């Protein structure tokens, strides 16, 4: 089963366990967020939304917030000693799709437990 969702002005085709970088959404890292703008729910019999599928949503775990790569906008007018340099970085959220929900269902899968970091002993370091 797959779904096409819309968030941040872009559309994404998602299946469970997909990891996506999307425009920043509100929420704490490690929580489950619901994305309600579902345009298509696909499978054996696809359901198209007009404009969205009623009662459908996608549950996703929020993995991290980060910033995208630097984008430099440099403008120059030759022979006029006129230059302008501006730059920005997008605010991004990394999510993992946990499940695709229909019929106004609530998420049943919670966030995955974090792996514990194992400290290396002195014998293993060599």
Buried (B, 14 or more C-beta within 10 A) or exposed (E): EBBBBBBEEEEBEBEBEBEBBBEBBEBEEBEBBEBBBBBBBBEEEEBEBEEBBEEBBBBBBBBEBEEEEEEEEEEEEEEEEEEEEEEEEBEBBBBBBBBBBBEEEEBEEEBEEEEEEEEEEEEEEE
